[in-house]
Amino acid sequence: MSLKLVRIDSAEHPMFETAMKLYVESFPYSERREVASQKNIMGNSDYFFNLIYDGDTFVGIITFWESDEYIYVEHFAIEPQFRSCGYGSKTLKLIDDIATNNIILEIEPVTDSLTGRRKTFYERAGYTENPHNHIQPPYHKGESGVKLLIMTKPGIISKELYDKYYDYMKNTVMKDTF
């Protein structure tokens, strides 16, 4: 398995439509951007829309925002036929290698076996649930935010860093969502 990330910075990239198909299929409407919003942020220097490849085979996507203090993983999805093949863990290892500080991501609260498995997956990868009460700002006009859990690596982040992250989320990540 020779896993690599390929950053795309334009909707003109030949794999953009394939990647967006996986994105739309993998995330509920309330937790994803409109296609126009996705296209608008592609050129932001903090934003990384990455295709995940095993050799020449497209296996998934991971999008993240990089600040001086952390990497915020916004979306992460593996193609259905490649799930449970180790690609998720290996992709997170690639992010570990990039990160110079903390890694922050959000997951749904555990309400069933699927959300429980997702949380366990991240815990096995070294992520810790944080005590910060978190409501993700809405991606769509007229919607309210979504209650999510904050998971971080290498450990729990301070309230001060969480507040900086949340301000960055509201003012940069979600700036052009609608």
C-alpha positions in Angstrom: 0.0 0.0 0.0 1.7 3.2 -1.2 -0.8 5.8 0.1 -0.4 9.4 -0.9 -2.4 12.7 -0.7 -2.9 14.8 -3.8 -4.1 18.3 -3.1 -6.4 19.9 -5.6 -7.0 23.6 -5.5 -9.6 24.1 -8.3 -13.0 22.6 -9.3 -11.4 22.3 -12.7 -9.3 19.4 -11.6 -10.4 16.2 -13.5 -11.1 14.3 -10.2 -13.2 17.1 -8.6 -16.6 15.6 -9.7 -15.6 12.1 -8.5 -14.4 13.5 -5.2 -17.6 15.6 -4.7 -19.7 12.5 -5.4 -18.0 10.7 -2.5 -18.4 13.8 -0.4 -22.1 14.2 -1.0 -22.7 10.5 -0.5 -20.7 10.4 2.8 -22.0 13.4 4.7 -25.5 14.4 5.7 -26.7 17.7 4.2 -26.3 19.5 7.6 -22.6 18.6 7.8 -21.4 19.5 4.3 -21.0 22.5 2.1 -22.9 23.3 -1.0 -20.9 22.6 -4.2 -20.6 26.4 -4.9 -19.2 26.9 -1.4 -16.7 24.1 -2.0 -15.6 25.7 -5.2 -15.2 29.1 -3.6 -12.8 27.9 -0.9 -10.6 25.7 -3.1 -8.0 28.5 -3.6 -7.7 29.4 0.1 -4.1 28.8 1.1 -5.2 27.4 4.5 -7.5 24.9 2.9 -6.4 21.5 1.7 -8.8 19.4 -0.4 -6.9 16.1 -0.8 -7.6 13.1 -2.9 -6.3 9.9 -1.3 -4.6 7.4 -3.6 -3.2 4.0 -3.2 -0.8 4.0 -6.1 -3.0 5.1 -9.0 -6.3 4.0 -7.3 -8.5 6.7 -5.9 -9.7 5.6 -2.4 -11.0 8.6 -0.7 -10.8 12.3 0.3 -9.7 14.2 3.3 -10.1 18.0 3.6 -8.5 20.0 6.3 -7.5 23.6 7.3 -4.0 24.3 8.6 -3.4 27.1 11.0 -0.2 27.9 13.1 -1.6 26.0 16.1 -3.5 23.0 14.6 -4.9 21.2 11.7 -8.7 21.0 11.6 -9.9 18.0 9.7 -13.2 19.1 8.1 -14.2 16.0 6.1 -12.8 12.5 5.7 -14.3 9.7 3.6 -13.1 6.5 2.1 -14.8 5.0 -0.9 -17.3 2.3 0.3 -15.6 -0.6 -1.5 -12.3 0.3 0.3 -13.6 0.7 3.9 -12.2 -1.7 6.5 -9.1 -2.1 4.4 -6.8 0.1 6.5 -7.0 3.2 4.4 -8.5 5.3 7.1 -5.8 4.6 9.7 -3.1 5.0 7.1 -4.5 8.4 6.0 -4.6 9.6 9.6 -1.0 8.6 9.9 -0.2 10.8 6.9 -2.0 13.7 8.7 0.1 13.0 11.8 3.2 13.3 9.7 2.1 16.7 8.4 0.9 18.1 11.8 3.4 20.1 13.8 0.9 20.8 16.7 -2.6 19.6 17.5 -5.1 17.9 15.2 -8.8 18.7 15.7 -11.8 16.9 14.2 -15.5 16.6 14.9 -17.7 13.5 15.1 -21.3 12.9 15.8 -22.2 12.0 19.4 -22.5 8.3 19.9 -26.1 7.3 19.4 -25.8 3.9 17.7 -23.3 1.2 16.7 -22.1 3.2 13.6 -21.3 6.3 15.6 -19.8 4.2 18.3 -17.5 2.4 15.8 -16.5 5.8 14.4 -15.5 7.1 17.8 -13.6 3.9 18.6 -11.7 4.2 15.3 -10.5 7.7 16.2 -9.6 6.6 19.7 -7.5 3.8 18.3 -5.7 6.4 16.2 -4.8 8.3 19.3 -7.6 10.9 19.4 -9.2 12.0 22.7 -12.7 13.3 23.3 -12.7 16.8 24.6 -15.1 18.2 27.2 -15.8 21.4 25.3 -19.5 21.8 24.5 -19.4 22.2 20.7 -22.1 23.3 18.2 -20.8 23.3 14.7 -21.9 26.5 12.9 -24.5 25.8 10.1 -23.4 25.1 6.6 -26.8 26.3 5.2 -28.9 29.4 5.5 -31.8 29.0 7.8 -30.3 26.0 9.7 -29.1 25.9 13.2 -25.7 24.4 14.1 -25.1 20.7 14.8 -24.0 19.4 18.1 -20.8 17.4 17.6 -18.0 16.0 19.7 -14.5 17.4 19.5 -11.7 14.9 19.2 -8.1 16.0 19.3 -4.6 14.6 19.1 -2.2 14.4 20.9 -4.5 15.1 23.9 -7.3 17.4 25.2 -6.9 21.0 24.1 -7.2 24.0 26.4 -10.4 26.0 26.5 -8.3 28.9 25.2 -7.2 26.9 22.1 -10.8 25.6 21.6 -12.0 29.2 21.6 -9.4 30.2 19.0 -10.4 27.2 16.9 -14.1 28.1 17.2 -13.5 31.7 16.1 -11.4 30.4 13.2 -14.3 28.0 12.3 -16.9 30.8 12.4 -14.8 33.5 10.6 -12.7 31.5 8.1 -13.9 27.9 7.7 -17.6 28.8 7.5 -17.2 32.3 6.0 -18.6 31.6 2.6 -20.9 28.7 3.2 -24.0 30.5 2.2 
